[in-house]
Amino acid sequence: MIRLSVNINKIATLRNARGGNNPDLLTAALNCERFGADGITVHPRPDERHIRYEDVRALKKELKKELNIEGNPREQSFVDLVLETRPAQVTLVPDAVGQLTSNHGWDTKRHHDFLKEMVALFAAKGLRVSIFTDPDEEMIMHAKDTGTHRIELYTEAYARLYHQHREQAISQYIKAAQKAAVAGLELNAGHDLDLDNLAYFAQQIPHLQEVSIGHALICDALYLGLENTIQMYKRRLQQPSPLTTFTPDEYSV
């Protein structure tokens, strides 16, 4: 079964827009768990424009399922937070300071020594480590050499091309997944996956362990409700089919 980790950054963005604590991030995260999410993902950035460091501490205390913390390990504050809270998984992402959203994977060849050091640091504390990568077979093999447990494929290129030529959109990702399997790496994926393109991706990609979805899922929840939306995403993963489409009869659980 492919696991769904719900990224709650956008809920924190909405809360921060007005100050105060509405919506309550912790309550929303616990509801995501209750509605079927297999985990919760957060990506705290140094400016705390959505997820705050205190949010991460509160979530770690209360969540019953896996917490995945994403971020750039070149930021010492991020490293310290991960070592303090000890999530189930830490995903290393090469975001620049002030970057709007993640838009590329690591050059695992160029940054091999640094990534190997970070993987060893987190793994020594019992954390599962995932490295954010493009669907590039060479980068995957260099990721393997860092000692990481998993890689997360950056799926924006797939999502962008999906409606024009989905076979072309998925081809490089299939090769990347096969290379990861040969290397003994477990596989995650995320970025711009949604109700339209998720089932085909899940069907075509071998050995996929987990997807992390935030923006599209939270947007869908505005129209369909959070519980219904999470269940719709779960169905895309549990019974993937290339013909699966978003249909009106799914508007209610």
Secondary structure, DSSP 8 states (H G I E B T S, - for coil): --EEEEE-HHHHHHHHHHSTTSS-HHHHHHHHHHTT-SEEEE---TT-SSS-HHHHHHHHHH-SSEEEEEE-TTSHHHHHHHHHH--SEEEE----TT-SS------TTTTHHHHHHHHHHHHTTT-EEEEEE-S-HHHHHHHHTTT-SEEEEE-HHHHHHTTT-HHHHHHHHHHHHHHHHHHT-EEEEESS--TTTHHHHHHHSTTEEEEEE-HHHHHHHHHH-HHHHHHHHHHHHHS--TT----GGGS--
